[in-house]
Each structure stands twice: as structure tokens, then as C-alpha cells.
Amino acid sequence: MALGTIFDIAGSGMNAQSVRLNTTASNMANAQTASSSVDQVYRGRQPVFASVQEQAMRMALGGEGGDRHPDASAGVQVMGIVESDAPLQRRYEPHHPQADEEGYVFYPNVNVVEEMTNMISASRSFQMNVEVMNSAKQMVQRALTLGQ
């Protein structure tokens, strides 16, 4: 594995964790937004990732591992962002300005504790990818100084 590939893999991981952090921040920002209608209430969102493995792709294409296939890459790919199917929170608050005719207000299906856990996990994963990049950079710098 070339050192350039390490930068690609760590970069894709950082990108994926950035998407995860942004999605989590959006969920937390909308966790207490009220709505009078089920159709208008915010629903929690989660990113969907897929791992891309260069060696597995080469084997599937029948290659031995010689030249790099132009379409092959390694790392993490963000497949999309999906809405949660968890049930919405329906609360009886007849004096709330957003209450419906029966006095109920609908809140998002966002669990703030889970979102904080996601945020910590994504932040640490991002930091680990930064450390991988720093280590690879140090290896390249040390390899360049070997000839001196």
C-alpha cells in the first residue's frame, strides 16, 4: 500500500465523520422543535456509510494486485442520509401555541443522549483519522531524510 493511499483513506474517513457531525448537530438543533402536524415535524437523520476496499475490488475484478484499477479506491463512502422511522413524541400541551385541536404537540424522534454519543464518537473518529495522516506525513518526512 502506497503512502498516498493512506492519505486517501484517512481523508475519506474524515469526510464521512464530518457528515456525521453535521447530521448530529442538525438533529440536536431540532430536537425540541414543536409542530401541530405529524407531516411537518422534524425527523431525526442518520448518515449511511459504505466501506470501499481496494483489494477486495481487485480480487472481484480478477486482478492479482499489480496495477491499480482506475475505478478502485479505498476508504469510506457516504451513501446518503436517511430519516429515522422511530415514533414521534406526542405530548399533551393544550396551552402550547403549536397545539392541535385536541391539545397535542408533536416533537421530533431525536434522543439527545444518543446524539451526544454520536457526536463524541464522530469527533474521536475524526481525530483518529487526523492522527493517521500525521503519522503518514512523519513517515514520508523521515523517508526523505534517509538519503542525507
C-alpha positions in Angstrom: 0.0 0.0 0.0 1.4 3.4 -1.0 1.5 6.2 1.4 -0.7 8.3 -0.9 -3.4 5.7 -0.4 -3.2 6.2 3.3 -3.9 9.9 2.9 -6.9 9.0 0.6 -8.3 6.5 3.2 -7.9 8.9 6.1 -9.3 11.8 4.1 -12.4 9.8 3.2 -12.8 8.8 6.9 -12.5 12.5 7.9 -15.1 13.4 5.3 -17.5 10.7 6.5 -17.2 11.8 10.1 -17.7 15.4 9.1 -21.0 14.5 7.5 -21.9 12.5 10.7 -21.1 15.5 12.9 -23.1 17.9 10.8 -26.1 15.5 10.8 -25.9 15.1 14.5 -25.7 18.8 15.0 -28.8 19.2 12.9 -30.6 16.6 14.9 -29.7 18.3 18.2 -30.6 21.7 16.9 -34.1 20.5 16.0 -34.6 18.1 19.0 -37.2 20.4 20.7 -38.9 21.9 17.7 -42.7 21.5 18.1 -45.3 21.1 15.4 -49.0 20.7 15.3 -48.9 18.2 12.4 -47.2 14.8 12.0 -46.3 15.7 8.5 -44.4 18.9 9.4 -42.4 17.6 12.4 -38.7 17.2 12.0 -37.5 13.6 11.8 -34.0 12.5 13.0 -31.5 11.8 10.3 -28.6 9.4 10.2 -25.8 9.1 7.5 -25.3 5.8 5.8 -21.7 4.7 5.1 -20.2 2.0 3.0 -16.6 0.8 3.2 -14.7 0.6 -0.1 -11.9 -1.9 -0.1 -9.4 -1.6 -2.9 -8.0 -5.1 -2.5 -11.4 -6.8 -2.4 -12.4 -4.9 -5.6 -9.3 -6.0 -7.3 -9.9 -9.6 -6.4 -13.5 -9.3 -7.7 -12.2 -8.0 -10.9 -9.8 -10.9 -11.2 -6.6 -8.9 -10.6 -3.6 -10.1 -8.7 -2.8 -6.8 -7.1 -0.4 -5.4 -9.7 -1.6 -2.1 -11.3 -4.2 -0.1 -9.5 -7.6 -0.3 -11.2 -8.6 3.2 -12.1 -12.1 2.8 -10.5 -10.8 1.2 -7.4 -10.3 3.2 -4.2 -10.2 2.6 -0.5 -11.9 4.2 2.4 -15.4 5.2 3.4 -18.1 6.4 1.1 -21.2 8.4 2.2 -24.1 6.6 0.6 -26.7 9.1 1.8 -28.7 10.4 4.7 -31.9 8.6 5.8 -34.7 9.7 8.1 -35.4 7.7 11.3 -38.5 5.6 11.5 -38.7 5.9 15.3 -42.1 7.0 16.5 -42.6 10.8 17.0 -43.2 12.1 20.5 -46.8 13.2 21.0 -47.3 15.4 24.1 -50.4 16.8 25.6 -49.7 20.5 25.9 -53.1 22.3 25.4 -51.6 25.8 26.1 -48.8 25.5 23.6 -49.2 27.8 20.6 -48.5 24.9 18.2 -51.1 22.5 19.8 -53.6 20.9 17.5 -57.4 20.8 18.2 -57.0 18.0 20.7 -54.2 19.9 22.6 -51.4 17.7 21.4 -48.0 18.8 20.1 -45.6 16.6 18.1 -41.9 16.6 18.8 -39.1 15.0 16.8 -37.9 11.4 17.3 -34.5 12.7 18.4 -32.9 11.3 21.5 -30.4 13.9 22.7 -28.4 11.4 24.7 -27.9 9.2 21.6 -27.0 12.2 19.6 -24.4 13.3 22.1 -22.9 9.8 22.0 -22.8 10.0 18.2 -21.1 13.4 18.4 -18.4 12.2 20.7 -17.8 9.1 18.6 -17.7 11.0 15.4 -15.3 13.6 16.9 -13.0 10.9 18.2 -13.1 9.0 14.9 -12.2 12.3 13.1 -9.3 12.8 15.5 -8.0 9.3 14.9 -8.0 9.9 11.1 -6.0 13.1 11.7 -3.5 11.1 13.7 -3.2 8.6 10.9 -2.5 11.4 8.5 0.1 13.0 10.8 1.8 9.6 11.2 1.9 9.0 7.5 3.3 12.6 7.0 6.0 11.9 9.5 6.9 8.6 7.8 7.2 10.5 4.4 9.4 13.2 6.0 11.7 10.6 7.6 12.0 8.7 4.4 13.0 11.9 2.6 15.8 12.4 5.2 17.2 8.9 4.8 19.5 10.0 1.9 21.1 12.8 3.9 
